[in-house]
Amino acid sequence: MAKPQRHTGARRYAGPVEPSPFEQARDELFQHIMRCDVVGADAKHVEEWFAETIKYMTERFPELSEQQITELKTLGLRFAQPPKARVETDTASAA
């Protein structure tokens, strides 16, 4: 027995979906982090850089709420952390 189709009409293409202001701010922040070589920098310099950059992002994206700005900073700090070194265990190296 055939399954009845839900959508019998033609689908309409709505066009590209614009990213939200938060998504735009996040992507821009990540680009700034990569461009400014924040990853692996001294912790004091990273703190100063983030203070200035988040202030700039707040002015650049006034539609973001305080909670979104805080989340943006948290995501940026995580993104700016250097990659963790891979530690091999004795069992993995013995194999």
N, CA and C atoms as a LAMMPS dump frame, in Angstrom:
ITEM: TIMESTEP
0
ITEM: NUMBER OF ATOMS
285
ITEM: BOX BOUNDS ff ff ff
-5.0000000000000000e+02 5.0000000000000000e+02
-5.0000000000000000e+02 5.0000000000000000e+02
-5.0000000000000000e+02 5.0000000000000000e+02
ITEM: ATOMS id mol type element x y z
1 1 1 N 0.844 -1.176 0
2 1 2 C 0 0 0
3 1 3 C 0.891 1.241 0
4 2 1 N 0.626 2.158 -0.869
5 2 2 C 1.44 3.364 -1.013
6 2 3 C 1.123 4.354 0.1
7 3 1 N 2.143 4.999 0.54
8 3 2 C 1.985 6.006 1.586
9 3 3 C 1.452 7.295 0.954
10 4 1 N 0.405 7.879 1.518
11 4 2 C -0.14 9.119 0.932
12 4 3 C 0.865 10.265 1.059
13 5 1 N 0.957 11.072 0.035
14 5 2 C 1.868 12.206 0.038
15 5 3 C 1.241 13.377 0.774
16 6 1 N 2.049 14.028 1.566
17 6 2 C 1.561 15.176 2.343
18 6 3 C 1.542 16.445 1.512
19 7 1 N 2.583 16.653 0.771
20 7 2 C 2.724 17.89 0.007
21 7 3 C 2.537 17.585 -1.474
22 8 1 N 1.378 17.852 -1.972
23 8 2 C 1.114 17.569 -3.378
24 8 3 C 1.422 18.769 -4.263
25 9 1 N 1.484 19.95 -3.687
26 9 2 C 1.768 21.154 -4.461
27 9 3 C 3.254 21.313 -4.704
28 10 1 N 3.588 22.152 -5.615
29 10 2 C 4.984 22.417 -5.927
30 10 3 C 5.62 23.217 -4.795
31 11 1 N 6.862 22.892 -4.499
32 11 2 C 7.586 23.633 -3.457
33 11 3 C 8.095 24.936 -4.033
34 12 1 N 8.032 25.923 -3.236
35 12 2 C 8.519 27.236 -3.665
36 12 3 C 9.859 27.5 -3.019
37 13 1 N 10.75 28.038 -3.798
38 13 2 C 12.071 28.392 -3.298
39 13 3 C 11.976 29.757 -2.647
40 14 1 N 12.276 29.798 -1.364
41 14 2 C 12.154 31.041 -0.609
42 14 3 C 13.395 31.917 -0.742
43 15 1 N 14.433 31.411 -1.359
44 15 2 C 15.656 32.19 -1.478
45 15 3 C 16.571 31.936 -0.306
46 16 1 N 17.75 32.524 -0.342
47 16 2 C 18.698 32.3 0.743
48 16 3 C 18.2 32.929 2.043
49 17 1 N 18.508 32.269 3.131
50 17 2 C 18.115 32.752 4.445
51 17 3 C 19.254 33.6 5.001
52 18 1 N 18.946 34.804 5.385
53 18 2 C 19.951 35.695 5.967
54 18 3 C 20.295 35.224 7.388
55 19 1 N 21.575 35.238 7.736
56 19 2 C 21.932 34.867 9.108
57 19 3 C 21.423 35.917 10.091
58 20 1 N 21.157 35.469 11.305
59 20 2 C 20.682 36.38 12.334
60 20 3 C 21.819 37.322 12.742
61 21 1 N 21.494 38.437 13.407
62 21 2 C 22.564 39.335 13.872
63 21 3 C 23.565 38.62 14.786
64 22 1 N 23.072 37.696 15.615
65 22 2 C 23.979 36.957 16.496
66 22 3 C 24.931 36.093 15.676
67 23 1 N 24.418 35.42 14.661
68 23 2 C 25.265 34.584 13.81
69 23 3 C 26.29 35.43 13.063
70 24 1 N 25.874 36.595 12.603
71 24 2 C 26.804 37.495 11.926
72 24 3 C 27.898 37.953 12.886
73 25 1 N 27.509 38.323 14.104
74 25 2 C 28.472 38.788 15.103
75 25 3 C 29.442 37.664 15.473
76 26 1 N 28.925 36.456 15.644
77 26 2 C 29.77 35.309 15.982
78 26 3 C 30.793 35.053 14.881
79 27 1 N 30.332 35.031 13.644
80 27 2 C 31.243 34.77 12.532
81 27 3 C 32.297 35.865 12.404
82 28 1 N 31.876 37.1 12.603
83 28 2 C 32.816 38.223 12.529
84 28 3 C 33.843 38.14 13.649
85 29 1 N 33.389 37.781 14.857
86 29 2 C 34.314 37.637 15.98
87 29 3 C 35.329 36.539 15.7
88 30 1 N 34.894 35.411 15.179
89 30 2 C 35.814 34.322 14.864
90 30 3 C 36.831 34.757 13.812
91 31 1 N 36.39 35.529 12.836
92 31 2 C 37.314 36.033 11.82
93 31 3 C 38.344 36.963 12.437
94 32 1 N 37.905 37.829 13.355
95 32 2 C 38.833 38.737 14.045
96 32 3 C 39.856 37.939 14.847
97 33 1 N 39.396 36.896 15.524
98 33 2 C 40.302 36.073 16.339
99 33 3 C 41.385 35.461 15.458
100 34 1 N 40.99 34.928 14.317
101 34 2 C 41.977 34.304 13.419
102 34 3 C 42.908 35.348 12.81
103 35 1 N 42.346 36.478 12.401
104 35 2 C 43.136 37.519 11.742
105 35 3 C 44.138 38.151 12.701
106 36 1 N 43.769 38.276 13.962
107 36 2 C 44.622 38.969 14.937
108 36 3 C 45.538 38.019 15.708
109 37 1 N 45.56 36.746 15.336
110 37 2 C 46.418 35.751 16.001
111 37 3 C 46.227 35.727 17.514
112 38 1 N 44.989 35.682 17.935
113 38 2 C 44.682 35.654 19.364
114 38 3 C 44.97 34.277 19.95
115 39 1 N 44.803 33.234 19.152
116 39 2 C 45.028 31.867 19.631
117 39 3 C 46.491 31.715 20.034
118 40 1 N 46.697 31.297 21.273
119 40 2 C 48.05 31.083 21.771
120 40 3 C 48.737 32.328 22.294
121 41 1 N 48.054 33.465 22.302
122 41 2 C 48.651 34.701 22.827
123 41 3 C 48.674 34.653 24.353
124 42 1 N 49.445 35.56 24.936
125 42 2 C 49.529 35.683 26.392
126 42 3 C 48.14 35.963 26.957
127 43 1 N 47.804 35.341 28.085
128 43 2 C 46.466 35.456 28.68
129 43 3 C 46.082 36.908 28.963
130 44 1 N 47.047 37.717 29.404
131 44 2 C 46.754 39.127 29.691
132 44 3 C 46.388 39.877 28.407
133 45 1 N 47.102 39.591 27.329
134 45 2 C 46.8 40.247 26.059
135 45 3 C 45.458 39.794 25.502
136 46 1 N 45.14 38.508 25.689
137 46 2 C 43.848 37.99 25.227
138 46 3 C 42.715 38.688 25.977
139 47 1 N 42.895 38.862 27.277
140 47 2 C 41.871 39.528 28.102
141 47 3 C 41.645 40.969 27.637
142 48 1 N 42.73 41.691 27.397
143 48 2 C 42.624 43.072 26.913
144 48 3 C 41.982 43.115 25.526
145 49 1 N 42.413 42.203 24.655
146 49 2 C 41.878 42.166 23.301
147 49 3 C 40.382 41.899 23.32
148 50 1 N 39.951 40.944 24.15
149 50 2 C 38.527 40.633 24.221
150 50 3 C 37.725 41.79 24.799
151 51 1 N 38.255 42.483 25.784
152 51 2 C 37.537 43.623 26.361
153 51 3 C 37.27 44.677 25.28
154 52 1 N 38.281 44.99 24.494
155 52 2 C 38.127 45.989 23.427
156 52 3 C 37.228 45.481 22.304
157 53 1 N 37.406 44.226 21.933
158 53 2 C 36.652 43.67 20.811
159 53 3 C 35.18 43.499 21.151
160 54 1 N 34.876 43.043 22.345
161 54 2 C 33.468 42.882 22.74
162 54 3 C 32.803 44.253 22.839
163 55 1 N 33.529 45.263 23.282
164 55 2 C 32.977 46.62 23.299
165 55 3 C 32.643 47.056 21.876
166 56 1 N 33.55 46.783 20.953
167 56 2 C 33.319 47.108 19.541
168 56 3 C 32.11 46.344 19.006
169 57 1 N 32.031 45.049 19.302
170 57 2 C 30.924 44.23 18.806
171 57 3 C 29.583 44.705 19.372
172 58 1 N 29.588 45.182 20.609
173 58 2 C 28.363 45.713 21.218
174 58 3 C 27.895 46.945 20.455
175 59 1 N 28.833 47.791 20.064
176 59 2 C 28.485 48.986 19.292
177 59 3 C 28.091 48.624 17.858
178 60 1 N 28.771 47.639 17.292
179 60 2 C 28.518 47.236 15.906
180 60 3 C 27.18 46.525 15.741
181 61 1 N 26.772 45.763 16.751
182 61 2 C 25.517 45.019 16.714
183 61 3 C 24.637 45.434 17.895
184 62 1 N 24.02 46.62 17.831
185 62 2 C 23.215 47.101 18.962
186 62 3 C 21.96 46.27 19.205
187 63 1 N 21.542 45.465 18.218
188 63 2 C 20.345 44.654 18.378
189 63 3 C 20.568 43.427 19.26
190 64 1 N 21.823 43.13 19.613
191 64 2 C 22.099 41.988 20.478
192 64 3 C 21.804 42.33 21.93
193 65 1 N 21.208 41.376 22.631
194 65 2 C 20.911 41.563 24.053
195 65 3 C 22.185 41.362 24.871
196 66 1 N 22.118 41.731 26.131
197 66 2 C 23.263 41.559 27.036
198 66 3 C 23.616 40.078 27.152
199 67 1 N 22.609 39.229 27.19
200 67 2 C 22.833 37.784 27.274
201 67 3 C 23.545 37.271 26.021
202 68 1 N 23.16 37.774 24.86
203 68 2 C 23.807 37.361 23.616
204 68 3 C 25.256 37.831 23.552
205 69 1 N 25.508 39.03 24.061
206 69 2 C 26.887 39.542 24.105
207 69 3 C 27.739 38.659 25.008
208 70 1 N 27.19 38.257 26.156
209 70 2 C 27.904 37.375 27.072
210 70 3 C 28.178 36.033 26.415
211 71 1 N 27.183 35.499 25.714
212 71 2 C 27.353 34.227 25.01
213 71 3 C 28.39 34.362 23.893
214 72 1 N 28.382 35.491 23.221
215 72 2 C 29.353 35.756 22.162
216 72 3 C 30.776 35.746 22.731
217 73 1 N 30.967 36.376 23.868
218 73 2 C 32.286 36.406 24.498
219 73 3 C 32.712 34.998 24.917
220 74 1 N 31.781 34.23 25.474
221 74 2 C 32.092 32.862 25.888
222 74 3 C 32.518 32.019 24.688
223 75 1 N 31.769 32.121 23.595
224 75 2 C 32.121 31.376 22.382
225 75 3 C 33.488 31.814 21.852
226 76 1 N 33.734 33.119 21.889
227 76 2 C 35.012 33.639 21.408
228 76 3 C 36.183 33.159 22.246
229 77 1 N 36.009 33.149 23.563
230 77 2 C 37.08 32.678 24.449
231 77 3 C 37.372 31.199 24.204
232 78 1 N 36.332 30.418 23.992
233 78 2 C 36.535 28.996 23.696
234 78 3 C 37.252 28.828 22.353
235 79 1 N 36.839 29.62 21.377
236 79 2 C 37.428 29.535 20.044
237 79 3 C 38.897 29.944 20.069
238 80 1 N 39.255 30.867 20.948
239 80 2 C 40.614 31.409 21.001
240 80 3 C 41.578 30.53 21.789
241 81 1 N 41.078 29.493 22.432
242 81 2 C 41.97 28.617 23.181
243 81 3 C 42.809 27.791 22.212
244 82 1 N 44.086 27.612 22.541
245 82 2 C 44.925 26.797 21.653
246 82 3 C 44.439 25.345 21.669
247 83 1 N 44.672 24.619 20.593
248 83 2 C 44.241 23.22 20.569
249 83 3 C 44.942 22.423 21.652
250 84 1 N 44.224 21.466 22.193
251 84 2 C 44.809 20.629 23.242
252 84 3 C 45.795 19.659 22.613
253 85 1 N 46.899 19.471 23.313
254 85 2 C 47.916 18.544 22.83
255 85 3 C 47.396 17.126 22.955
256 86 1 N 47.697 16.337 21.968
257 86 2 C 47.242 14.957 21.98
258 86 3 C 48.226 14.131 22.788
259 87 1 N 47.73 13.469 23.821
260 87 2 C 48.581 12.667 24.699
261 87 3 C 48.299 11.197 24.417
262 88 1 N 49.345 10.481 24.041
263 88 2 C 49.195 9.061 23.779
264 88 3 C 49.398 8.29 25.07
265 89 1 N 48.588 7.267 25.274
266 89 2 C 48.734 6.43 26.456
267 89 3 C 49.74 5.317 26.16
268 90 1 N 50.206 4.659 27.199
269 90 2 C 51.174 3.578 27.043
270 90 3 C 50.588 2.441 26.226
271 91 1 N 49.289 2.168 26.402
272 91 2 C 48.662 1.062 25.664
273 91 3 C 48.562 1.373 24.187
274 92 1 N 48.334 2.614 23.837
275 92 2 C 48.224 3.004 22.428
276 92 3 C 49.589 2.935 21.753
277 93 1 N 50.638 3.338 22.44
278 93 2 C 51.975 3.325 21.834
279 93 3 C 52.56 1.923 21.797
280 94 1 N 52.097 1.023 22.672
281 94 2 C 52.595 -0.34 22.697
282 94 3 C 51.991 -1.173 21.569
283 95 1 N 50.873 -0.761 21.061
284 95 2 C 50.186 -1.556 20.031
285 95 3 C 50.799 -1.447 18.688
